[in-house]
Amino acid sequence: MSYAQPSQPWRIVAKREITAQLSDKSFWIGTIITVVLLVGGMALSALFLGDDAKQVGVTDAEGAAIVQIAGEGYEAVELPEAELEAAVDSGDVDAGIRHGDAGWQLVVSDLESTDQTLLQSISAYVLQTNASEQGVDLGALNAGTEAQVVLTGEQDSSEVGIATIAGLVFSLLFLMAALTYGMQIAQSVVEEKESRIVEILSAAIPVRQLLIGKVVGNTVMAMFQLILYIAIGAVGVSFTPFSELLPQLLPHIGWFVVFFLFGFASLACLWAAAGAMATRHKDLGNTTTPLTMIIMGVYFAGLFTSGTVNMVLSYVPVVSTVLMPQRLILGEAGVLDAIIALVLTIAFMGVAIWLGNTIYRRGLLQTGGVLKLKDAFAKAD
């Protein structure tokens, strides 16, 4: 009786990888802890950023008008004049505004807490009142006195801030997924070699199919966690003062997910190859070091590069996973740039699959120590 090999055995391997992780308690514990940290961070942001208006005690409508000039970060609290100083001293309000014998007064608990914005608002209100009494059109008088700050290029300060935060988040998500799942792939390959189960597997299905199954299974799980974290983060942001940024960020987050898919799949092939080069778990320190350095390089590139270096690296496969979405937010790159970088990443994935398959196939049954890279290509099929 002959054995009928499955038409697509990689599907079975991928399903096994997914099932093994879903049944692993450490996977769920790590996921839950990360979700709790995300929710906790969003809750703290909403708590500290959602109610940051300074309370300013006022004694009349004129004082309230001054607070209104100060802007959204200030809220007027009407108090009897006799209670104003006590309220400031006790901390019930951050400052107080009242009209004294010699003019307006800003009441503070100490000189260090003197608010310059409130002082400027008092001056602006008095200037406006005096101009009105003298029949002077203050608006016409001040016309053209405010200078605009113009940055070169198409970016503004808000875009720079958003891109900086996005770069940090993208870099951190990539680092977590690439290192966690990468080491997991390498360790599973070594475990199969140590238990000799790989000899049975390689006899039952082609080695290439085994590699594809491992890569697909772990990529699916990495994408699952990534999308879960992004979804929770997006919902959390919607309850913070940054909710208005979501429509602007979502398209760029979509680009990050696409780049992550191909970038991670490329590295997954190389992680499997690094595992095949090792014979024991302690060998992984040597075989996985180059990949770890690449991932850390991507992480730091997302945080610290700028200018021409940032622009060039945004087209480099894997590094583009973090940098190209960041440049899209800044307006430094367009859709065509993103497509070019994505095509380069897909091309690199093809090279990574060939390279990973070659090393994986020739190192999988190697049990006599660490397989050197030059030996992997020198061996006959």
FENMO-V201663 format. One record per helix or strand of 2 or more residues. SS is the DSSP state (2 for helix, 1 for strand). FROM is the first residue (numbers start at 1). LEN is the number of residues. Records with the same first field share a line. If there is no record, write none. Layout:
SS: FROM-LEN, FROM-LEN
This chain:
2: 9-14, 25-25, 61-10, 81-10, 111-3, 116-18, 138-5, 157-38, 197-8, 207-31, 243-35, 281-7, 289-16, 307-7, 320-11, 335-29, 373-6
1: 54-5, 74-5, 95-6, 103-5
